[in-house]
């Protein structure tokens, strides 16, 4: 049987394999630092094949760069052997929920999610550190060799990696102030893009400190053509302590993975709350399918003037009506909104109506057109109703977020300045997908989880969320620590529990998902010998390659990630021939990690005909079982893909 790799995908190797298959002449070899040959890409030759006008190294061109950018790119593509371990005791409705709450460095988590959620996330919202000079920035390792920045400070290990804390404050006195922030955010956005559906979108909150750099960075990661909008959110109404100008807004950048597909799939909807139902006062008895309507004037001043749009329309009293109530042709800047042909069509199909008026000079009528609820002014059924969402968000202000936390935590605020639920709901409502998977990998106090549940309760949707948060400790003298919350995730998980309970109390008829599976990032379940078989000695040859403190369920989740199985899939534990067998996705994956598995157990599993079967090396009872394994599956379920760890 083939062994699983038990690590995230190696994107560089996958890209090299593609190039080697498509352009084999571009594959060559070179010696590494140990003198061993390794495959590499001849980029000069690849550049020649792709374009005779390709930009070469050192040529002037527009680009956005910073120190260590190359290493940030490399970091995004480097695989990880880390894993996610389930934590049932901190979860809510672990068996049935479709929501995930993940603790750990979001870069490694994103890499682990890449296989299971590749192209499956409809919407991402993140509220990353703003780099204000006092907030935290994740400190990833960057290779010192060949660095373009000569004044990198700090110690380095034997392999040339900068040794830094997992995260620390990035003060504005740091000579790498913007560089460190860009090196932190770039690889995370790079990996996150892979998780988006083809019509998926990402919203990123930011303020003036890094708004300019973030826009340029996103133009590179997502493509400038995929920029959609920059929202301005009024986070507060004033700032009495302002030294000069009171800054009351922040920004939310919106990019799509592929704008043309996003538009083609009509992902955008209208702000239905903007519909003024009282405005639709009239109804045509003979064409009720159009719905109610209201009148609007057909003429308008200030539009682009054209003689072809300035003509007379014959009223019922025989007089000609011109724009602006005139009784003759003249250019006073007013024109009709519709052309002659469109006016003729509108009169024939009763989209236009003559209304008694004393404003027209030569006639007792004016002309108006009808705006219907159910059809547009072309006579086509409306797919969207309401006003287009604006890039100016005036409410809710940030103070509402504090009030929402207080209402859940008995008047206390264990997390300062969380984003208000209404803000995330506004963004959720810009898309029409009520079953979307939502990802937030800087989830903080879990406002996104709260908003997703609330929106589902409001409109009957079935949205699911994945929240990721670094287990950042709360300050020792903080209100959170005094209340017993040692880390940000502890606050967030308790918020989701309380918010879910409150939402169900407020919506007794709603039976939606308020649960979540807790997963925690940890190093691999496998011993080092699993990844370095060449270093195996006689003493380690027969050692178990699974760490002694890891459970079978830990192994199951690492297997699920490698096989691309959703981490929220239904998991059942059954007994077959006296052994515990894990069943994921109703027979999609079956796994057994117990020792002394014999032919009877393997036969029972094969008869279930799973898509995948995985077992541990240690599980085979003896050599005879190993010899008969393939024969048993070939007899009962030849199509089952078999793997071993």
Secondary structure, DSSP 8 states (H G I E B T S, - for coil): -EE---S---HHHHHHHHHHHH-GGGEEEEE-TTS-EEEEE-HHHHHHHH-TT---TT--------TTHHHHHHHHH-----EEEE-GGG-BSTTT---EEEES-HHHHHHHHHHHSTTTEEEEEE------SSSEEE----B-TT-S-TT--SEE-TTSBEE--SEEE--TTSTTHHHHHHHHHHHHHHHHHHHEEEEEEEEEEE-TTTHHHHHHHHHHHH-GGGEEEEEEEE--S--TT-SSS---EEEEEEEES-HHHHHHTT-B-EEGGG--GGG--B--GGGGGG--EEEEESEEESS---GGG---EE-TTS-EE-GGG-SS---SSEEESS-HHHHHHHHHTTSEEEEE-SS-SS-SEEEEEEEESSB-TTS-B-S--SEE--SEE--S-HHHHHHHHHHHTTT--SSTT---HHHHHHHHTTB--TT-EEEESS-TTTHHHHHHHHHHHHH----EEEEEE---B--TTSHHHHTT--BHHHHHHHHHHHHHHHHHHH-TT------BEEEEEES-SB-HHHH-GGG--TTTTTS-SB-TT--HHHHHHHHHHHTT--TTS-EEEEEETTEEEEEETTTTEEEE--SSB-HHHHHHHHTT--SEEEE-GGGB-SHHHHHHHHHHHHHH-TT-EEEE-
